[in-house]
Amino acid sequence: MCGIVGYVGRDEALPIVLEGLRRLEYRGYDSAGVAVLDGSLTVVKRAGKLAELVAALDEYGHPAGTVAMGHTRWATHGAPTDRNAHPHLDCSGTVSVIHNGIIENFQQLRARLEKDDHTLTSETDTELVAHLIEERLREGESLVEAVRSTVKELEGAYSLVVLSSEEPGLLIGVKVASPLVVGVGEGEMILASDIPAVLERTSTVIPVDEGRIVEVRADGATFTDFDGNPANPESWSGAWTRTGASSWTTSGSPMTSCARSTRCSWSPVAPPITQDSWRSTRSNTGPACRSRSTSRASSATGTRFSGLTPSPSRSRSRARRSTHSRRPVMRAARARASWPSRTRSGHRWLARQTA
């Protein structure tokens, strides 16, 4: 799964974005890139690891803007090349997009854009989003209106971050079935695909709810649904502590500031974060984040979801078929019993547990 980091604030953005991407390297990736807004929009991207990107920045020069976004890509549409790495631009070079997930109707959209004489330079589904936004901007819509119109054309599971040199100081995030969080700092905001990316700067985190658009500025964030109606998210603040390779916990609790206003600005209220306290699974699961992972919620609340247990006779028959040892087969059976089966009945079981 790709890594996303976006920053808007008072400090130089590029080092913050690069550090956030380093904290997301555990997700796996095959290319990386950044877009920095410093009067004009500068995009640098390379296939390979972050070291390749940093080397390219050292050669090109480090843009000094206070608004930037970065991405680590795991190739889906198109090979892992410089050309296919994110961010992607529109025809004018003023709109930049990074993306996690898959746009399922990208072939139809690509055919339409090519028919309308758009110049597409990559094989990715992500680039199409930048050109769709470009069309809406030509019609006179604002950036957030253009994003809102565009996402109604997209099918799939994705999260997006959009940046435009025509509206500096603004990052726009979109969440559809792919994780996205907002880190709330003092005079700065961070968009990211996972919590570790923001913890060097802040311990206050807002999970973006499903089907939401967030406008992020240095002084706060505005949350709306796809129709433009205000949405009230729930933020979490506390001392985040690493508890495992893929789990996190916080001693804090939900804040209610955002329930009173859809445009809010917070500052951290938790103790300082150390280098060792960056990874996480929350100790309490509210409705804003229950969709993240049932297993994470269960480990925090003390509830163990054991899943569907395979039929004993089926396990025994499989064990008897082993010509070398029963142990590998039984270990596999126990592993299957630990999680819900990828079957229709398994999904029904999971729905009952999370209802």
TAHU-V77195 format. One record per backbone hydrogen bond with DSSP energy under -0.5 kcal/mol. NH is the residue of the N-H (numbers start at 1). CO is the residue of the C=O. Records with the same first field share a line. If there is no record, write none. Layout:
# TAHU-V77195
NH->CO + CO
This chain:
# TAHU-V77195
3->72
5->70
6->191
7->68
8->189
9->66
13->65
14->65
16->12
17->13
18->14
19->15
20->16
21->17
22->18
23->19
24->21
25->22
27->24
28->25
30->73
31->73
32->46
33->71
34->44
35->69
36->42
37->67
38->36 + 40
40->38
42->36 + 40
44->34
46->32
48->30
52->49
53->49
54->50
55->51
56->52
57->53
58->54
59->55
60->56
61->57
63->61
67->37
68->7
69->35
70->5
71->33
72->3
73->31
75->73
78->76
81->79
85->81
87->97
88->97
90->95
93->90
96->163
97->88
98->161
100->159
102->157
104->102 + 155
105->155
106->103
109->105
110->106
111->107
112->108
113->109
114->110
115->111
116->112
117->114
118->113
120->118
121->119
129->125 + 126
130->126
131->127
132->128
133->129
134->130
135->131
136->132
137->133
138->134
139->135
140->137
141->136
146->142
147->143
148->144
149->145
150->146
151->147
152->148
153->150
154->150 + 151
157->102
158->176
159->100
160->174
161->98
162->172
163->96
164->170
165->94
167->164
168->165
170->167
171->216
172->162
173->214
174->160
175->212
176->158
181->192
182->206
183->190
184->182 + 204
185->183 + 188
187->185
189->8
190->183
191->6
192->181
193->4
197->194
198->195
199->195
201->198
202->198
205->203 + 236
206->182
207->205 + 234
208->180
211->175
212->175 + 209
213->224
214->173
215->222
216->171 + 214
217->215 + 220
220->217
221->264
222->215
223->262
224->213
225->229
226->211
228->225
231->223
233->231
235->255
236->205
237->253
238->203
240->238
241->249
243->247
244->247
247->244
248->280
249->241
251->239
253->237
255->235
259->256
260->257
261->258
264->221 + 262
277->274
278->275
281->247
286->284
289->286
290->286
292->289
293->289
297->293
298->294
299->295
300->296
301->297
302->298
303->298
305->303
306->304
315->311
316->312
317->313
318->314
319->315
320->316
321->317
322->319
329->325
330->326
331->327
332->328
333->329
334->330
335->331
336->332
337->333
338->334 + 335
339->335 + 336
343->341
347->343
348->344
349->345
350->346
351->347
352->348
353->349
354->350
355->351 + 352
